[in-house]
Amino acid sequence: MDTQLSAEVMGSVAEADERLKGECSPSRERPVCPVDGHAIQKATGLSQQKIASIPHVEGGKLRT
């Protein structure tokens, strides 16, 4: 492996380890907006069960 690439990878691993231990904060944060399951049901006309069957949608998050 290239020496420079190896140093970059090891630096990334050390940084990730510090974050896991809470020794440093993330360089970026993504705000997460709550989903209004009732509004989605109203707009689509689908039931909770039907929406939950869509990949990457958890049924528990649709309970209103």
N, CA, C and O atoms as a MOPAC input file, in Angstrom:
PM7 MOZYME 1SCF
protein

 N      0.85500 1    -1.17800 1     0.00000 1
 C      0.00000 1     0.00000 1     0.00000 1
 C      0.89600 1     1.23600 1     0.00000 1
 O      1.94600 1     1.25700 1     0.64300 1
 N      0.47700 1     2.23800 1    -0.71300 1
 C      1.17700 1     3.52400 1    -0.79100 1
 C      1.34100 1     4.10800 1     0.62100 1
 O      0.40500 1     4.07200 1     1.42000 1
 N      2.52400 1     4.64100 1     0.92300 1
 C      2.80600 1     5.18600 1     2.25300 1
 C      1.87700 1     6.34800 1     2.60500 1
 O      1.37800 1     6.42800 1     3.72800 1
 N      1.64600 1     7.24300 1     1.65300 1
 C      0.77100 1     8.39000 1     1.90800 1
 C     -0.66500 1     7.91600 1     2.16300 1
 O     -1.32300 1     8.38900 1     3.09000 1
 N     -1.14000 1     6.99100 1     1.34600 1
 C     -2.49000 1     6.45700 1     1.51800 1
 C     -2.61300 1     5.75500 1     2.87000 1
 O     -3.61800 1     5.91200 1     3.56400 1
 N     -1.61100 1     4.99700 1     3.23400 1
 C     -1.60500 1     4.29800 1     4.51000 1
 C     -1.69000 1     5.29100 1     5.67200 1
 O     -2.42000 1     5.05400 1     6.63400 1
 N     -0.95100 1     6.39800 1     5.59000 1
 C     -0.97600 1     7.42400 1     6.63500 1
 C     -2.36500 1     8.06800 1     6.72600 1
 O     -2.85000 1     8.33600 1     7.82500 1
 N     -3.00300 1     8.31700 1     5.57900 1
 C     -4.34000 1     8.90400 1     5.56300 1
 C     -5.36100 1     7.96300 1     6.20800 1
 O     -6.21100 1     8.39200 1     6.98800 1
 N     -5.26500 1     6.69000 1     5.87300 1
 C     -6.18900 1     5.69800 1     6.42700 1
 C     -6.01200 1     5.61000 1     7.93500 1
 O     -6.99700 1     5.58600 1     8.67200 1
 N     -4.78000 1     5.56300 1     8.39900 1
 C     -4.52300 1     5.47200 1     9.83300 1
 C     -4.99600 1     6.74400 1    10.55300 1
 O     -5.48900 1     6.67000 1    11.67800 1
 N     -4.84900 1     7.89700 1     9.91300 1
 C     -5.35200 1     9.14400 1    10.48800 1
 C     -6.86400 1     9.11100 1    10.62400 1
 O     -7.41100 1     9.55700 1    11.63300 1
 N     -7.54400 1     8.58200 1     9.60700 1
 C     -9.00400 1     8.46500 1     9.64200 1
 C     -9.45400 1     7.51000 1    10.74000 1
 O    -10.44500 1     7.76500 1    11.42500 1
 N     -8.73100 1     6.42000 1    10.90500 1
 C     -9.06500 1     5.44600 1    11.94600 1
 C     -8.88800 1     6.07800 1    13.32600 1
 O     -9.72800 1     5.88700 1    14.20600 1
 N     -7.81000 1     6.82400 1    13.52000 1
 C     -7.56500 1     7.48800 1    14.80300 1
 C     -8.65900 1     8.51900 1    15.09300 1
 O     -9.12300 1     8.62800 1    16.22800 1
 N     -9.06900 1     9.27000 1    14.07700 1
 C    -10.12500 1    10.26800 1    14.23500 1
 C    -11.45300 1     9.59900 1    14.59000 1
 O    -12.17400 1    10.07300 1    15.46700 1
 N    -11.77100 1     8.50700 1    13.91600 1
 C    -13.01300 1     7.77700 1    14.20300 1
 C    -12.99100 1     7.24400 1    15.63300 1
 O    -14.01100 1     7.28300 1    16.32200 1
 N    -11.85700 1     6.75500 1    16.07900 1
 C    -11.71300 1     6.24400 1    17.43800 1
 C    -11.94600 1     7.35900 1    18.46000 1
 O    -12.61300 1     7.13900 1    19.47000 1
 N    -11.40300 1     8.55200 1    18.20900 1
 C    -11.60300 1     9.69500 1    19.10100 1
 C    -13.08900 1    10.06300 1    19.18100 1
 O    -13.59800 1    10.37300 1    20.25800 1
 N    -13.76900 1    10.02700 1    18.05500 1
 C    -15.19900 1    10.36400 1    18.03600 1
 C    -16.01300 1     9.34100 1    18.80800 1
 O    -16.92500 1     9.69900 1    19.55300 1
 N    -15.68400 1     8.07300 1    18.63100 1
 C    -16.40200 1     7.02200 1    19.35500 1
 C    -16.22700 1     7.16800 1    20.86300 1
 O    -17.14600 1     6.88300 1    21.63100 1
 N    -15.05300 1     7.61000 1    21.27900 1
 C    -14.77200 1     7.79100 1    22.69800 1
 C    -15.29900 1     9.11500 1    23.22800 1
 O    -15.24000 1     9.37100 1    24.43100 1
 N    -15.81900 1     9.96500 1    22.32800 1
 C    -16.35100 1    11.26000 1    22.73300 1
 C    -15.27500 1    12.30000 1    22.99000 1
 O    -15.53500 1    13.31100 1    23.64300 1
 N    -14.07200 1    12.06600 1    22.48800 1
 C    -12.95500 1    12.98500 1    22.70500 1
 C    -12.97300 1    14.17100 1    21.75100 1
 O    -12.31900 1    15.18200 1    22.00900 1
 N    -13.70900 1    14.06000 1    20.66000 1
 C    -13.84400 1    15.18800 1    19.73800 1
 C    -15.23400 1    15.13900 1    19.11200 1
 O    -15.87100 1    14.08500 1    19.08000 1
 N    -15.69500 1    16.26900 1    18.62100 1
 C    -17.02700 1    16.32600 1    18.03000 1
 C    -16.94100 1    16.12000 1    16.51700 1
 O    -15.89200 1    16.35500 1    15.91900 1
 N    -18.02500 1    15.68800 1    15.90600 1
 C    -18.02600 1    15.48200 1    14.45200 1
 C    -17.76800 1    16.79500 1    13.70800 1
 O    -18.12800 1    17.87300 1    14.18000 1
 N    -17.14900 1    16.68300 1    12.55600 1
 C    -16.86900 1    17.87400 1    11.75300 1
 C    -18.12700 1    18.37900 1    11.05700 1
 O    -18.21100 1    19.55600 1    10.70500 1
 N    -19.10700 1    17.49600 1    10.85600 1
 C    -20.37700 1    17.87600 1    10.22800 1
 C    -21.52000 1    17.25300 1    11.01500 1
 O    -21.36800 1    16.20400 1    11.64100 1
 N    -22.64500 1    17.91000 1    10.97000 1
 C    -23.85600 1    17.36200 1    11.57500 1
 C    -24.99100 1    17.47700 1    10.57400 1
 O    -25.07200 1    18.44900 1     9.82300 1
 N    -25.86500 1    16.48600 1    10.56500 1
 C    -27.03200 1    16.50600 1     9.68100 1
 C    -28.27400 1    16.63800 1    10.52600 1
 O    -28.57800 1    15.75300 1    11.32500 1
 N    -28.99800 1    17.73100 1    10.36200 1
 C    -30.24300 1    17.84700 1    11.11400 1
 C    -31.27800 1    16.84900 1    10.58300 1
 O    -31.37400 1    16.62000 1     9.37700 1
 N    -32.03000 1    16.27600 1    11.48000 1
 C    -33.05600 1    15.31000 1    11.08600 1
 C    -34.41500 1    15.91000 1    11.41700 1
 O    -34.68400 1    16.27400 1    12.56200 1
 N    -35.25100 1    16.00800 1    10.42000 1
 C    -36.59100 1    16.55600 1    10.60700 1
 C    -37.56900 1    15.41100 1    10.86700 1
 O    -37.52600 1    14.39200 1    10.17800 1
 N    -38.44500 1    15.57100 1    11.84900 1
 C    -39.42900 1    14.52300 1    12.10700 1
 C    -40.38700 1    14.36900 1    10.92500 1
 O    -40.70100 1    15.33300 1    10.22800 1
 N    -40.83400 1    13.15200 1    10.72400 1
 C    -41.75100 1    12.85500 1     9.62600 1
 C    -43.18400 1    12.91700 1    10.13400 1
 O    -43.49100 1    12.37800 1    11.19700 1
 N    -44.05400 1    13.56700 1     9.38500 1
 C    -45.46800 1    13.63500 1     9.73800 1
 C    -46.18400 1    12.50300 1     9.00500 1
 O    -46.64200 1    12.65400 1     7.87300 1
 N    -46.26200 1    11.35900 1     9.69600 1
 C    -46.85400 1    10.16800 1     9.09100 1
 C    -48.29800 1    10.36800 1     8.67000 1
 O    -48.72100 1     9.86300 1     7.63100 1
 N    -49.05400 1    11.10200 1     9.47400 1
 C    -50.46900 1    11.33900 1     9.14900 1
 C    -50.59800 1    12.13200 1     7.84300 1
 O    -51.45500 1    11.83300 1     7.01100 1
 N    -49.74800 1    13.13500 1     7.67200 1
 C    -49.79200 1    13.94600 1     6.44700 1
 C    -49.42700 1    13.09400 1     5.22700 1
 O    -50.00200 1    13.27000 1     4.15300 1
 N    -48.48600 1    12.18600 1     5.39000 1
 C    -48.09700 1    11.30000 1     4.28100 1
 C    -49.26300 1    10.39600 1     3.91400 1
 O    -49.56600 1    10.20500 1     2.73600 1
 N    -49.92200 1     9.83500 1     4.94200 1
 C    -51.08300 1     8.97500 1     4.67400 1
 C    -52.17400 1     9.74200 1     3.94500 1
 O    -52.76000 1     9.24200 1     2.98500 1
 N    -52.44300 1    10.95200 1     4.40100 1
 C    -53.48400 1    11.76700 1     3.78400 1
 C    -53.14700 1    12.08300 1     2.32900 1
 O    -54.00200 1    11.97200 1     1.45100 1
 N    -51.90000 1    12.47600 1     2.07900 1
 C    -51.48500 1    12.87800 1     0.73500 1
 C    -51.45700 1    11.70300 1    -0.23700 1
 O    -51.77300 1    11.86100 1    -1.41600 1
 N    -51.07800 1    10.51900 1     0.25900 1
 C    -50.94800 1     9.36300 1    -0.63100 1
 C    -52.19600 1     8.49100 1    -0.68300 1
 O    -52.42400 1     7.76600 1    -1.65200 1
 N    -53.01100 1     8.57300 1     0.39000 1
 C    -54.18100 1     7.71400 1     0.45700 1
 C    -53.83600 1     6.28200 1     0.82400 1
 O    -54.68000 1     5.39400 1     0.70700 1
 N    -52.61500 1     6.04500 1     1.26500 1
 C    -52.18600 1     4.69200 1     1.62700 1
 C    -52.37200 1     4.45200 1     3.11600 1
 O    -52.35000 1     5.38700 1     3.91700 1
 N    -52.55500 1     3.18500 1     3.47800 1
 C    -52.67300 1     2.81500 1     4.88600 1
 C    -51.27400 1     2.74500 1     5.50600 1
 O    -50.26700 1     2.72500 1     4.79900 1
 N    -51.23700 1     2.70800 1     6.84400 1
 C    -49.95300 1     2.56700 1     7.53100 1
 C    -49.25200 1     1.29700 1     7.07700 1
 O    -48.04400 1     1.29300 1     6.83600 1
 N    -50.01700 1     0.22400 1     6.96200 1
 C    -49.45600 1    -1.06300 1     6.56400 1
 C    -48.84700 1    -0.98100 1     5.16300 1
 O    -47.76000 1    -1.50800 1     4.93000 1
 N    -49.53500 1    -0.32900 1     4.24100 1
 C    -49.05300 1    -0.21100 1     2.85900 1
 C    -47.77000 1     0.63400 1     2.80900 1
 O    -46.81600 1     0.28400 1     2.11300 1
 N    -47.76000 1     1.75300 1     3.55600 1
 C    -46.57700 1     2.61400 1     3.56100 1
 C    -45.39500 1     1.87100 1     4.19500 1
 O    -44.26300 1     1.97400 1     3.72100 1
 N    -45.66900 1     1.11700 1     5.27500 1
 C    -44.61100 1     0.37700 1     5.95200 1
 C    -44.02100 1    -0.72400 1     5.07000 1
 O    -42.90000 1    -1.17400 1     5.31100 1
 N    -44.76300 1    -1.15800 1     4.05500 1
 C    -44.24900 1    -2.20400 1     3.16700 1
 C    -43.25900 1    -1.64900 1     2.13500 1
 O    -42.59200 1    -2.40900 1     1.43400 1
 N    -43.17100 1    -0.32000 1     2.05000 1
 C    -42.22200 1     0.31300 1     1.14400 1
 C    -40.82500 1     0.15100 1     1.73800 1
 O    -40.64500 1     0.40000 1     2.93100 1
 N    -39.83200 1    -0.25600 1     0.95000 1
 C    -38.48500 1    -0.43000 1     1.49400 1
 C    -37.98600 1     0.83400 1     2.20300 1
 O    -38.25500 1     1.95400 1     1.76900 1
 N    -37.26100 1     0.63000 1     3.29300 1
 C    -36.63300 1     1.68700 1     4.09000 1
 C    -37.63300 1     2.52600 1     4.89600 1
 O    -37.28400 1     3.60500 1     5.37500 1
 N    -38.85900 1     2.04500 1     5.04700 1
 C    -39.83800 1     2.75400 1     5.87300 1
 C    -40.21400 1     1.82400 1     7.01700 1
 O    -40.68100 1     0.70800 1     6.78500 1
 N    -40.01300 1     2.27600 1     8.25200 1
 C    -40.34700 1     1.47800 1     9.41300 1
 C    -41.75400 1     1.82400 1     9.88100 1
 O    -42.10500 1     2.99800 1    10.00200 1
 N    -42.55000 1     0.80900 1    10.14100 1
 C    -43.93000 1     1.00600 1    10.56100 1
 C    -44.06300 1     1.81200 1    11.83600 1
 O    -44.99400 1     2.60700 1    11.96600 1
 N    -43.15500 1     1.62700 1    12.77900 1
 C    -43.21200 1     2.34000 1    14.04500 1
 C    -43.10500 1     3.84200 1    13.88500 1
 O    -43.60200 1     4.59400 1    14.72400 1
 N    -42.47300 1     4.27900 1    12.83700 1
 C    -42.29900 1     5.71000 1    12.61700 1
 C    -43.55200 1     6.34900 1    12.02800 1
 O    -43.63900 1     7.57400 1    11.94000 1
 N    -44.51500 1     5.53800 1    11.62700 1
 C    -45.73200 1     6.06800 1    10.99900 1
 C    -46.89000 1     6.18500 1    11.96900 1
 O    -47.93300 1     6.73900 1    11.62300 1
 N    -46.72200 1     5.67300 1    13.17500 1
 C    -47.83700 1     5.73100 1    14.12100 1
 C    -48.13500 1     7.16500 1    14.48400 1
 O    -47.23400 1     7.92100 1    14.84700 1
 N    -49.40500 1     7.54600 1    14.38900 1
 C    -49.79300 1     8.92800 1    14.69500 1
 C    -50.63700 1     8.97800 1    15.94800 1
 O    -51.06000 1    10.05700 1    16.36500 1

